[in-house]
Amino acid sequence: MSQITLTAAARDALGEDEVIFVDWHVTGLCCADAGEFSVRALRRSRLPRRARRLGNDLVFAHPLAWVHLADLPVTIDCRPLWRWRRFTTDLPPDAGLRCCLGRPLHGR
């Protein structure tokens, strides 16, 4: 199981009924597994039915994102941007594409 760590800033930025959702966005035209990750806060009631728990009870992922992140240690942080919250991870910027191409993320 993955080791998801939320920084203090990320925990503080979440509302009482919110969780972190790691989404998957398709970027390839030829196959559905080519894509990238995004991280955002969602109310628990708005989580997609297929969302899978990733690590702890505060982090969930799209099934395709879960497959790529299930065994990785990932830190999630939140950086305020004016009035908005911007959740980020310590994954490389091309993490989704690297996973799809079979390139490991461990040796960043």
Kinemage of the C-alpha trace (Angstrom):
@kinemage 1
@onewidth
@group {chain A} dominant
@subgroup {mainchain}
@vectorlist {calphas} color= white
{ca met a 1} P 0.000 0.000 0.000
{ca ser a 2} L 1.226 3.476 -0.743
{ca gln a 3} L 2.650 5.816 1.846
{ca ile a 4} L 0.752 9.056 1.380
{ca thr a 5} L 1.863 11.921 3.588
{ca leu a 6} L -0.107 15.133 3.941
{ca thr a 7} L 1.855 18.153 5.109
{ca ala a 8} L 0.421 20.292 7.887
{ca ala a 9} L -0.512 22.930 5.280
{ca ala a 10} L -2.449 20.357 3.235
{ca arg a 11} L -4.319 19.069 6.294
{ca asp a 12} L -5.152 22.615 7.411
{ca ala a 13} L -6.403 23.561 3.939
{ca leu a 14} L -8.991 20.786 3.885
{ca gly a 15} L -12.484 21.587 5.017
{ca glu a 16} L -14.302 19.455 7.563
{ca asp a 17} L -15.999 17.254 4.947
{ca glu a 18} L -13.250 17.372 2.294
{ca val a 19} L -10.712 14.843 1.079
{ca ile a 20} L -7.867 14.936 -1.437
{ca phe a 21} L -8.667 13.400 -4.835
{ca val a 22} L -5.896 12.389 -7.230
{ca asp a 23} L -7.495 12.489 -10.662
{ca trp a 24} L -6.320 11.013 -13.959
{ca his a 25} L -6.495 12.978 -17.206
{ca val a 26} L -6.117 11.125 -20.490
{ca thr a 27} L -3.445 12.683 -22.694
{ca gly a 28} L -2.987 9.950 -25.303
{ca leu a 29} L -5.173 9.433 -28.320
{ca cys a 30} L -4.291 5.801 -28.900
{ca cys a 31} L -4.713 4.313 -25.436
{ca ala a 32} L -6.579 5.327 -22.292
{ca asp a 33} L -3.697 4.653 -19.925
{ca ala a 34} L -1.567 7.547 -21.211
{ca gly a 35} L -2.281 10.452 -18.919
{ca glu a 36} L -1.316 12.767 -16.101
{ca phe a 37} L -2.273 13.297 -12.474
{ca ser a 38} L -3.976 16.261 -10.857
{ca val a 39} L -4.649 16.790 -7.148
{ca arg a 40} L -7.623 18.673 -5.706
{ca ala a 41} L -9.919 18.849 -2.720
{ca leu a 42} L -13.438 17.415 -3.002
{ca arg a 43} L -16.314 17.018 -0.608
{ca arg a 44} L -16.709 13.362 0.364
{ca ser a 45} L -20.210 13.391 -1.091
{ca arg a 46} L -18.785 14.441 -4.498
{ca leu a 47} L -16.222 11.625 -4.782
{ca pro a 48} L -16.719 9.503 -7.897
{ca arg a 49} L -18.123 6.040 -7.151
{ca arg a 50} L -15.025 4.368 -8.543
{ca ala a 51} L -12.611 6.384 -6.385
{ca arg a 52} L -10.248 4.150 -4.438
{ca arg a 53} L -8.719 4.956 -1.086
{ca leu a 54} L -5.011 5.703 -1.385
{ca gly a 55} L -3.160 5.211 1.870
{ca asn a 56} L -5.276 6.940 4.496
{ca asp a 57} L -8.871 8.062 4.847
{ca leu a 58} L -8.119 11.568 3.527
{ca val a 59} L -6.732 10.639 0.098
{ca phe a 60} L -8.604 8.959 -2.758
{ca ala a 61} L -7.642 8.337 -6.386
{ca his a 62} L -9.158 7.641 -9.768
{ca pro a 63} L -8.660 3.912 -10.537
{ca leu a 64} L -6.046 4.582 -13.245
{ca ala a 65} L -4.133 6.952 -10.969
{ca trp a 66} L -4.376 4.449 -8.107
{ca val a 67} L -2.732 1.734 -10.195
{ca his a 68} L 0.324 3.938 -10.756
{ca leu a 69} L 0.553 5.328 -7.213
{ca ala a 70} L -0.351 2.276 -5.113
{ca asp a 71} L 3.251 1.444 -4.149
{ca leu a 72} L 4.824 4.911 -4.150
{ca pro a 73} L 5.621 7.211 -1.244
{ca val a 74} L 3.972 10.535 -2.113
{ca thr a 75} L 3.860 13.801 -0.171
{ca ile a 76} L 0.936 16.155 -0.781
{ca asp a 77} L 1.265 19.835 0.073
{ca cys a 78} L -0.962 22.875 -0.289
{ca arg a 79} L 0.239 26.265 -1.349
{ca pro a 80} L -2.252 29.115 -1.149
{ca leu a 81} L -2.509 31.220 -4.287
{ca trp a 82} L -4.451 34.345 -3.363
{ca arg a 83} L -7.882 32.994 -2.396
{ca trp a 84} L -7.356 29.599 -4.010
{ca arg a 85} L -5.781 26.443 -2.679
{ca arg a 86} L -3.231 24.713 -4.882
{ca phe a 87} L -2.512 21.124 -3.914
{ca thr a 88} L 0.764 19.713 -5.189
{ca thr a 89} L 2.740 16.483 -4.902
{ca asp a 90} L 6.426 15.697 -4.861
{ca leu a 91} L 6.011 13.563 -7.995
{ca pro a 92} L 7.995 14.615 -11.071
{ca pro a 93} L 6.003 16.791 -13.494
{ca asp a 94} L 5.863 13.982 -16.058
{ca ala a 95} L 4.939 11.261 -13.539
{ca gly a 96} L 1.848 9.972 -15.356
{ca leu a 97} L 3.568 9.731 -18.702
{ca arg a 98} L 6.600 8.049 -17.141
{ca cys a 99} L 4.345 5.443 -15.497
{ca cys a 100} L 2.627 4.718 -18.807
{ca leu a 101} L 5.956 4.239 -20.555
{ca gly a 102} L 7.191 1.876 -17.870
{ca arg a 103} L 9.826 4.259 -16.532
{ca pro a 104} L 10.173 4.113 -12.748
{ca leu a 105} L 9.375 7.081 -10.546
{ca his a 106} L 11.511 5.828 -7.644
{ca gly a 107} L 14.792 7.187 -9.020
{ca arg a 108} L 13.628 10.771 -9.454
